Amino acid sequence: MNKFWAIRLLGIAMILGMAPACLAAGSWVANAPSVTVAVPGRVTSSEALSAANPSRLAGRQVSEVSWRFRLPSDRALRAWLCQGSECLSLTSTRGRRTAPMSWQAGSELHFRFLLPNGQRRAVKVEGLQVIVNYRNRGASSVK
């Protein structure tokens, strides 16, 4: 099929509301510098994690988020991934979850860490990364 017909068919599909999922969905990846969690009972936040061009993501909703970070093997922390005041509790150093419906693809995320009471040694958290999958608001996810 030549380029002319491909563009026409795509235009007709969009008019009829049958645009391919690739036009409505996408993803972005962000990394944050290491953080040191030193005070028991006090939350420590990472630097902001955001898309390279967040203004292009207006009206897009986060559908799924993947994360990873590294801890020393003999240490444990409580961890969350947050957008504004809405947080996902992270039960492992890596994983993937469905995002809260309110999360916007163009808004920043932060990791938050808490050193449990009773622990006295600081913990350095390294390799902080998120992968954000998004779609147009209201688009259904097909799996």
Secondary structure, DSSP 8 states (H G I E B T S, - for coil): --HHHHHHHHHHHHHTT---HHHHEEEEEEEE--EEE-STT-EEE---B--SSGGGGTTEEEEEEEEEEE--TT---EEEEEETTEEEEE-SSEEEEE--TT-BTTS-BEEEEE--TT--S-EEEEEEEEEEEEEETT-----
